[in-house]
């Protein structure tokens, strides 16, 4: 976490795919424990935002920080998601782990 207390920071983030501008000048700040939702029409950039935060794609411009690190850089951010509470509420036994290398393992 940075000095701001934010665990996720997107500052003036932009993303272009060839000549298509998917995001322009996005600012987003999330503190620990906050919950947010993304709403918008098809093509509004919802999936692009999530991919940027996870480091699955890099930004064309701006700065992204997750737990004080750039998620697009090798070894940037570690995530281990525990789905125990989800399994208690659902018949699904999906266990998702996202590691440093950003490989997605289903077990």
N, C-alpha and C positions, 0 to 999 in steps of 0.2 A: 504494500500500500504506500502510496506517495505521501508527501507532506500535506496534501489537501484532504486526506481521508477517503478519497475516491478509490474504488477498486477497479473501475472501468472509466476511462477517459477517451473520448474521441474529440479532437480539436480540429475544426476546419477540414474535416475529412471529405475527400472526393474520390470517386471511382469511375473510371471510364473503361468501356469495352469497345475497342476500336474507336469509332466516332460517336458511340452512344454514351451519354453521360447518365450513369445510374444514380450517383449521389453527388451533391454539390454543397460544400461548406457546412457539413453536418457537425454540430456540437452535441455531445451526450455525456453526462456525468452520472455515475451510479455509486452510491455508498453501500457498504456492507449491510445486508438485511433488506435493502430496497427491492421491490418487485416492479417490473415494468412490462408493458405490452406494446407490440408493434401492430398498428392497424393501417390498412391502406389497400388501394386497388391493386390488381395484378400489374407487376412492373414498377411498383412504387419504391422498391429497394429494401424491403423487409429482409429477405433472405441474404442479400448482399451485406447488410449491417451485421447479421449474425455470423456470416462467414468471415468478415473482417475481425470481429471480436475474438473468434476462435483461432484466427491466424491461418485459416484455410486459403485465403487470398490476401494479397497485399493491397494497400491503398495507393491510388494514383497521386494523391496529395494529402497533406495534413499529417497529424500525429495520432497514433493509437497507443494506449497504455492499458495493460491488464495486470493488476498486482504489481505495478511499477515497471513492467517489462513490455517490450514490443512483441506481441504474439506471433508475428510473421517471421521473426528471427529464429534460427535453430536453437532449441532449448529455451525458448522464450517463456512459456507458461505451462505449468503442469495442472491438469485437471483430473480428478478421479471422482466420478459421480456415483453415488450410492443410491440404488433404487429400492432399498428395503421397504420404505413406507409405501412406495408405489405398488410393490408386489403384494403388500397386505390388502390393498384396495382393489387389486385387479388380478385376473387369472394369468396375466402375462408374466413370464419369468425372464424378461429382457434385462440384461445387466450390461450397461454401457460404460466403457472406460476410454478416456481420451488421454493419451500419454504424451510425453515430450515430443516424440516424433510425429504426433498428430495422426497416428494410425488409429483407426477405429476397430476395436475388437468386440465382437459379439460372442458372449458365452452363456 
